[in-house]
Amino acid sequence: MDLATKYFNGIAWRYIDHTTGLEPMQSFAFDDTFSESVGKGLSPNVVRTWVHQHVVILGIHDSRLPYLNDGISLLTNERGYNAIVRNSGGLGVVLDQGVLNISLMFKGKTEVSIDEAFTVMYMLICKMFEDEDIDIHTHEIVHSYCPGKFDLSIDNKKFAGISQRRVRGGIAVQIYLCVEGSGSERALLMRDFYTRALKGEVTKFNYPHIDPTCMASLESLLGRPITVQDVMFKLLYAIKDLGGHLNTDAITADEWSRYEYYYDRMIVRNAKINAQLDYHDDSI
């Protein structure tokens, strides 16, 4: 069975639009909530769209940077960005109103490989842009921010990256799509962050050496205006074209309860990191 048939043809997908009004930590808590719902069979598959303004989402490895406090100070005090640490894999990424995030939540444990889960998202993105005169490739763009095997690029310029997280029988595959604005300017921000947070120190983990010219937005790659709203419509049409059945079922009382649990975990995770930063300040 091909992936389009397995995950979309005749399959129900519940659409959640969170493109306004949420804080970033809430988004990751919701993805964990819906992953558990799907994993337990309490919900059909979920597709969720979300947008956040002026925030850098850091990965776990970023939280171990030797001069993290200085890096975050650059983001918050000099560039006007907030910063949080997420609960899924990867390194730092830039989110703003020109970046669309899409999360797919579906059931799966060990029978669904990591590569298969990533490929479901890649296939969907290709379907969304099948009418464009472009070839979307998936391979690591080494000098991008948050480089990975499933970076999406056009003409070797990265416009999207994919991560995934598994929670209690559910899989959340998350992608950020640089739609509007300048991909290279976002990359320059992350290059400056790592420069400030590393200060030339050699670390066991290899943080990316970012070349801003290897990243771009979809509007620059397509050579025409395209908005986050345009891409959201492409997403919903693609799911329908693949045979998926969309609904907009409301969040249940049980889900709200579990969301509070996952949101509290995000708050605790970030509070621990902030406490470490405060300790570092006091010890200088």
PyMOL commands that set and color helices and strands:
alter all, ss='L'
color gray80, all
select helices_A, chain A and resi 3-7+24-39+61-64+68-78+114-128+183-198+212-214+218-222+228-241+253-282
alter helices_A, ss='H'
color red, helices_A
select strands_A, chain A and resi 12-18+45-50+55-58+82-85+93-95+99-107+137-138+152-154+157-167+170-178+245-247
alter strands_A, ss='S'
color yellow, strands_A
deselect
rebuild
show_as cartoon
